[in-house]
C-alpha cells in the first residue's frame, strides 16, 4: 500500500504539468479573443480578390 501515495503524487504532478496548460489554451480559444483578427484577415482576403493574369 506504500505505492498508493506515490501514485497519487505522480498523477497530481501530471495533471498540473500537462493539463493545466491545455486548459489555459482551450479557454483562450473558447473565449474567441482572436476573433476580431480573424475577421480582419478574412475581410482582407475577400477584398484581395483573385490574382490577375500576367
C-alpha positions in Angstrom: 0.0 0.0 0.0 3.0 2.3 0.1 2.7 2.8 -3.7 -0.7 4.5 -3.4 0.6 7.9 -2.1 3.4 7.7 -4.8 0.8 7.1 -7.5 -1.3 10.0 -6.2 1.7 12.3 -6.3 2.6 11.2 -9.8 -1.0 11.7 -11.1 -1.3 15.1 -9.5 2.0 16.2 -10.9 1.0 15.0 -14.4 -2.3 16.9 -14.1 -0.5 20.1 -13.1 2.2 19.7 -15.7 0.1 18.6 -18.7 -3.5 19.5 -18.3 -3.3 23.0 -16.8 -1.5 24.5 -19.8 -4.0 22.7 -22.1 -6.9 24.2 -20.1 -5.4 27.7 -20.4 -5.0 27.3 -24.2 -8.5 25.9 -24.6 -10.0 28.7 -22.5 -8.3 31.3 -24.7 -9.6 29.6 -27.8 -13.2 29.3 -26.5 -13.2 33.0 -25.4 -12.7 33.9 -29.0 -10.1 36.6 -28.3 -8.5 36.3 -31.7 -12.0 36.6 -33.4 -11.5 40.3 -34.5 -8.1 39.5 -36.0 -9.6 36.5 -37.9 -12.5 38.7 -39.2 -10.0 41.3 -40.3 -7.9 38.7 -42.1 -11.0 37.2 -43.7 -12.1 40.7 -44.9 -8.7 41.4 -46.3 -8.7 38.0 -48.1 -12.1 38.8 -49.6 -11.1 42.3 -50.7 -7.9 41.0 -52.3 -9.9 39.1 -55.0 -8.5 36.6 -57.5 -5.0 37.1 -58.9 -4.9 38.7 -62.3 -3.4 37.1 -65.5 0.1 38.0 -66.3 
